[in-house]
Amino acid sequence: MFLLASAQQVQAAGAAPEAGRDAPARIAAQAGGLLVVPHMGMFEDPGRALTIEQVRTPEHEARFAYPDDPLKGAESDRVLWFRLRLQLADPADALREWLLLVPTVSTHELRFYGPYDSAGRALAEPVVTGMRHPWATRPADSEQMAWRFRLPDDGVYTVYFRVESTFARFYAARVWDVADYLQATQDKRMYDGVCYGLLMGLAVFSAMMLLVFREGIYAWYLASCIAALLALAGFNGHTLRYPFAHWPAAAGFFYSVAPPLWAITKLMFGRSLLRLADYAPRVDKVVLALVAALAVATVYGLLGAHPLWLFRLVQASVVVSTVVLTVGAVMAMRRRYWPALLYCAGVTILLLGICAIIVASWGWVAWTPWQMDMTQTVLVAESVVFAAAMASRVRLLRRSEQALTVRTQELVEALGTDALTGAANRAGLNQQGEAAVRAGQPFALMLLDLDGFKGVNDTYGHAAGDAVLVSIVRRLRAQLRAGDLVARLGGDEFAVLIMGAPSREMMAAMSRRMAASAAEPLVFEGRTLRVDMSLGIARYPADGRSLTELLRAADSAMYACKRRTPGAECFAFASELQG
C-alpha cells in the first residue's frame, strides 16, 4: 500500500512544471534502484475514460503537475495518470534491460505505455496488468507491479502509466536493473516465508489445542492465524501469485475480506482470553458492538459499495479495539488474571507497529518502504505473544484445577471418605474405632496389604492400579456385614473393622474368603490384573486398650504374615505372635 498526493497538492503545484522537475531521470544501475518520484508528473482522470492518445495531446500534457510532497497524502478511489521522462546516464547501457517498479500489489489495473521517442513512436506494445488480471500478465514475474523496458540510446524517452485503484496514491516508483532487482528481493521473500511459517505453525498449534480441549478460544485463535496469513499474503501479492494465479477475482476477494476477518477473530479471541463477560461485562458489550459493526461493514464492502470505507474501518477498529481490550485486560488483571498481562503486551506491540502505516494511509506522514514490513513483523509478533498468553492461561487453569483437587480431597477427608474408592479413610476409621473403645464394645481390627500391587502400577500405569483398588473395596464389602467398616489407609493398605467378638475360626474363614476374592483376576482395558493379600488381625480388648495399640499389633501381624513360607496361611493373629 502506498501514498498518493492529495488533489489540493496537485492544484497548488499548478499546470506548469517547476524548473528541473520535468527534466529526464538519468538512469543507471545502482543498489536499491533509482528513485524517480521527483521526475514523475501526474494528474487525476475523474471520468476514468481517457486513452493514451488523448493523454498525449497538448491539452492533457499540460495537466501533468509535480506535487511538493508527493509521498504524503490520503488514500482515495481514483484513476491517476503518470508521466516519466527517462535517459540513460551511460550510453553503454543501451543493451541493458530495465525494470520500472511501481511498488503496489493492490492496484486494480495498471497500464504501461512506451517508451516513446522524440518522434512520438512507441518502442513496445502497451502492458496491462493488476489485481483484476491473471498472474501471467505480470511481465517481470513480480508481486509488485513492474514493467520491463529497454532504451536503445542515450536519448530522452517518455513513459506513461495509468493507475486505477481503490487505494490509489502517488507511487514511489524506482528504476532497477533487472538482475539487481531479482537479487534484492531474495531477502524479502525469505522474510515472508519465515512469517508465513510462524503463522502456520501457530495455526497447527491452536488446531491441536482445539482438538484436545474443545474450547472456543482455540477456534478463535486458529481463525485469527488463518485470517492474518491470508491478509499478509494478500498485502504481499502472494494470493494472486500462488493459489489464485488464474482466478484474480478470488485473490481480490481475500484481499478485501481477510483484514476485517482478522480484526473480528482477534476481537473474539481477546474477548475469550480475557473472560470479559465475567471480569468486564460493559467492555464485553463494546467488543461485541465492534464485531457487529465490522461484520456489517464487511458485507457492505464486498457488495462493491465504498470498499475504502471498509479498509478505513478496519484500521480504526485496530486502534479502538486495542484501547478497549486494554481496558478489559486491566480490569482482568485487577482480579489477578495474569494472562491479561501478556495480552496487553501483544496488543501494545501491534498498535505501536501498525500505527506507522495507519497514519501514513490517512495522509499524516509520508510513506516509507519499511512501514509495511513493520506491520507484518508486529502482526506475527502479536500472534506469538497471544500464543504465550494462551499457554499462561492453560498453566493458570491447571493450577486452579490442582488447588480445587486438593480442596476437594480435604473436604472428602473431613467427611471421613476416601475420594477414589468410596471407602472410609483414616479419619473415618479413627472415628468409629475410638467410639467403640470409649463404649467398651469388643471388635476385631484387620489390616490388609496387597501383594503385587506395585508391579501392576509400574507395568500398566496408575489408571490400572486405581481400578484394582476400587475393585478390592467392592469385593471386601461383599464379605462383610452391614455394621462392619472398610477403610483405605493409603496406597494399597486397607483396614477392616469387625464389630462384636467373632471367634478365631470365624475370623480365619473370613480372612481366607477375603484373600481368595482379592486374588480373582480383574480385566482392565483388555489386560488381566492379579494381586494377592496379606492380613494381620488384632482384637479389642485382648490385643490393645486403644485403637493406636490395636493398629500397631495388627501391623506387626500383617508383616509377619508377609514373611510366611509358600503355602502358609495368608493371615496372622497378633495374639498368637505374642504367644
Secondary structure in CASP SS format (residue, H / E / C, confidence):
PFRMAT SS
TARGET T0000
AUTHOR 0000-0000-0000
METHOD secondary structure of the structure
MODEL  1
M C 1.00
F C 1.00
L C 1.00
L C 1.00
A C 1.00
S C 1.00
A H 1.00
Q H 1.00
Q H 1.00
V H 1.00
Q H 1.00
A H 1.00
A H 1.00
G C 1.00
A C 1.00
A C 1.00
P C 1.00
E C 1.00
A C 1.00
G C 1.00
R C 1.00
D C 1.00
A C 1.00
P C 1.00
A E 1.00
R E 1.00
I E 1.00
A C 1.00
A C 1.00
Q C 1.00
A C 1.00
G C 1.00
G C 1.00
L E 1.00
L E 1.00
V C 1.00
V H 1.00
P H 1.00
H H 1.00
M E 1.00
G E 1.00
M E 1.00
F E 1.00
E E 1.00
D C 1.00
P C 1.00
G C 1.00
R C 1.00
A C 1.00
L C 1.00
T C 1.00
I H 1.00
E H 1.00
Q H 1.00
V H 1.00
R C 1.00
T C 1.00
P H 1.00
E H 1.00
H H 1.00
E H 1.00
A C 1.00
R C 1.00
F C 1.00
A E 1.00
Y C 1.00
P C 1.00
D C 1.00
D C 1.00
P C 1.00
L C 1.00
K C 1.00
G C 1.00
A C 1.00
E C 1.00
S E 1.00
D E 1.00
R E 1.00
V E 1.00
L E 1.00
W E 1.00
F E 1.00
R E 1.00
L E 1.00
R E 1.00
L E 1.00
Q E 1.00
L E 1.00
A C 1.00
D C 1.00
P H 1.00
A H 1.00
D H 1.00
A H 1.00
L H 1.00
R C 1.00
E C 1.00
W E 1.00
L E 1.00
L E 1.00
L E 1.00
V E 1.00
P C 1.00
T C 1.00
V C 1.00
S C 1.00
T C 1.00
H C 1.00
E E 1.00
L E 1.00
R E 1.00
F E 1.00
Y E 1.00
G E 1.00
P E 1.00
Y E 1.00
D C 1.00
S C 1.00
A C 1.00
G C 1.00
R C 1.00
A E 1.00
L C 1.00
A C 1.00
E C 1.00
P C 1.00
V E 1.00
V E 1.00
T E 1.00
G C 1.00
M C 1.00
R C 1.00
H C 1.00
P C 1.00
W H 1.00
A H 1.00
T H 1.00
R C 1.00
P C 1.00
A C 1.00
D C 1.00
S C 1.00
E C 1.00
Q C 1.00
M E 1.00
A E 1.00
W E 1.00
R E 1.00
F E 1.00
R C 1.00
L C 1.00
P C 1.00
D C 1.00
D C 1.00
G C 1.00
V C 1.00
Y E 1.00
T E 1.00
V E 1.00
Y E 1.00
F E 1.00
R E 1.00
V E 1.00
E E 1.00
S E 1.00
T E 1.00
F E 1.00
A E 1.00
R C 1.00
F C 1.00
Y C 1.00
A C 1.00
A C 1.00
R E 1.00
V E 1.00
W E 1.00
D E 1.00
V H 1.00
A H 1.00
D H 1.00
Y H 1.00
L H 1.00
Q H 1.00
A H 1.00
T H 1.00
Q H 1.00
D H 1.00
K H 1.00
R H 1.00
M H 1.00
Y H 1.00
D H 1.00
G H 1.00
V H 1.00
C H 1.00
Y H 1.00
G H 1.00
L H 1.00
L H 1.00
M H 1.00
G H 1.00
L H 1.00
A H 1.00
V H 1.00
F H 1.00
S H 1.00
A H 1.00
M H 1.00
M H 1.00
L H 1.00
L H 1.00
V H 1.00
F H 1.00
R C 1.00
E C 1.00
G H 1.00
I H 1.00
Y H 1.00
A H 1.00
W H 1.00
Y H 1.00
L H 1.00
A H 1.00
S H 1.00
C H 1.00
I H 1.00
A H 1.00
A H 1.00
L H 1.00
L H 1.00
A H 1.00
L H 1.00
A H 1.00
G H 1.00
F H 1.00
N C 1.00
G C 1.00
H H 1.00
T H 1.00
L H 1.00
R H 1.00
Y C 1.00
P C 1.00
F C 1.00
A C 1.00
H C 1.00
W C 1.00
P H 1.00
A H 1.00
A H 1.00
A H 1.00
G H 1.00
F H 1.00
F H 1.00
Y H 1.00
S H 1.00
V H 1.00
A H 1.00
P H 1.00
P H 1.00
L H 1.00
W H 1.00
A H 1.00
I H 1.00
T H 1.00
K H 1.00
L H 1.00
M H 1.00
F H 1.00
G H 1.00
R H 1.00
S H 1.00
L H 1.00
L H 1.00
R C 1.00
L H 1.00
A H 1.00
D H 1.00
Y H 1.00
A C 1.00
P H 1.00
R H 1.00
V H 1.00
D H 1.00
K H 1.00
V H 1.00
V H 1.00
L H 1.00
A H 1.00
L H 1.00
V H 1.00
A H 1.00
A H 1.00
L H 1.00
A H 1.00
V H 1.00
A H 1.00
T H 1.00
V H 1.00
Y H 1.00
G H 1.00
L H 1.00
L C 1.00
G C 1.00
A C 1.00
H C 1.00
P H 1.00
L H 1.00
W H 1.00
L H 1.00
F H 1.00
R H 1.00
L H 1.00
V H 1.00
Q H 1.00
A H 1.00
S H 1.00
V H 1.00
V H 1.00
V H 1.00
S H 1.00
T H 1.00
V H 1.00
V H 1.00
L H 1.00
T H 1.00
V H 1.00
G H 1.00
A H 1.00
V H 1.00
M H 1.00
A H 1.00
M H 1.00
R C 1.00
R C 1.00
R C 1.00
Y C 1.00
W C 1.00
P H 1.00
A H 1.00
L H 1.00
L H 1.00
Y H 1.00
C H 1.00
A H 1.00
G H 1.00
V H 1.00
T H 1.00
I H 1.00
L H 1.00
L H 1.00
L H 1.00
G H 1.00
I H 1.00
C H 1.00
A H 1.00
I H 1.00
I H 1.00
V H 1.00
A H 1.00
S H 1.00
W C 1.00
G C 1.00
W C 1.00
V C 1.00
A C 1.00
W C 1.00
T C 1.00
P C 1.00
W H 1.00
Q H 1.00
M H 1.00
D H 1.00
M H 1.00
T H 1.00
Q H 1.00
T H 1.00
V H 1.00
L H 1.00
V H 1.00
A H 1.00
E H 1.00
S H 1.00
V H 1.00
V H 1.00
F H 1.00
A H 1.00
A H 1.00
A H 1.00
M H 1.00
A H 1.00
S H 1.00
R H 1.00
V H 1.00
R H 1.00
L H 1.00
L H 1.00
R H 1.00
R H 1.00
S H 1.00
E H 1.00
Q H 1.00
A H 1.00
L H 1.00
T H 1.00
V H 1.00
R H 1.00
T H 1.00
Q H 1.00
E H 1.00
L H 1.00
V H 1.00
E H 1.00
A H 1.00
L C 1.00
G C 1.00
T E 1.00
D C 1.00
A C 1.00
L C 1.00
T C 1.00
G C 1.00
A C 1.00
A E 1.00
N C 1.00
R H 1.00
A H 1.00
G H 1.00
L H 1.00
N H 1.00
Q H 1.00
Q H 1.00
G H 1.00
E H 1.00
A H 1.00
A H 1.00
V H 1.00
R H 1.00
A H 1.00
G C 1.00
Q C 1.00
P C 1.00
F E 1.00
A E 1.00
L E 1.00
M E 1.00
L E 1.00
L E 1.00
D E 1.00
L E 1.00
D E 1.00
G C 1.00
F H 1.00
K H 1.00
G H 1.00
V H 1.00
N H 1.00
D H 1.00
T H 1.00
Y H 1.00
G C 1.00
H H 1.00
A H 1.00
A H 1.00
G H 1.00
D H 1.00
A H 1.00
V H 1.00
L H 1.00
V H 1.00
S H 1.00
I H 1.00
V H 1.00
R H 1.00
R H 1.00
L H 1.00
R H 1.00
A H 1.00
Q C 1.00
L C 1.00
R C 1.00
A C 1.00
G C 1.00
D C 1.00
L E 1.00
V E 1.00
A E 1.00
R E 1.00
L E 1.00
G E 1.00
G C 1.00
D C 1.00
E E 1.00
F E 1.00
A E 1.00
V E 1.00
L E 1.00
I E 1.00
M E 1.00
G C 1.00
A C 1.00
P C 1.00
S C 1.00
R H 1.00
E H 1.00
M H 1.00
M H 1.00
A H 1.00
A H 1.00
M H 1.00
S H 1.00
R H 1.00
R H 1.00
M H 1.00
A H 1.00
A H 1.00
S H 1.00
A H 1.00
A H 1.00
E C 1.00
P C 1.00
L E 1.00
V E 1.00
F E 1.00
E C 1.00
G C 1.00
R E 1.00
T E 1.00
L E 1.00
R C 1.00
V C 1.00
D E 1.00
M E 1.00
S E 1.00
L E 1.00
G E 1.00
I E 1.00
A E 1.00
R E 1.00
Y E 1.00
P C 1.00
A C 1.00
D C 1.00
G C 1.00
R C 1.00
S C 1.00
L H 1.00
T H 1.00
E H 1.00
L H 1.00
L H 1.00
R H 1.00
A H 1.00
A H 1.00
D H 1.00
S H 1.00
A H 1.00
M H 1.00
Y H 1.00
A H 1.00
C H 1.00
K H 1.00
R C 1.00
R C 1.00
T C 1.00
P C 1.00
G C 1.00
A C 1.00
E C 1.00
C C 1.00
F E 1.00
A E 1.00
F E 1.00
A H 1.00
S H 1.00
E H 1.00
L H 1.00
Q H 1.00
G C 1.00
END
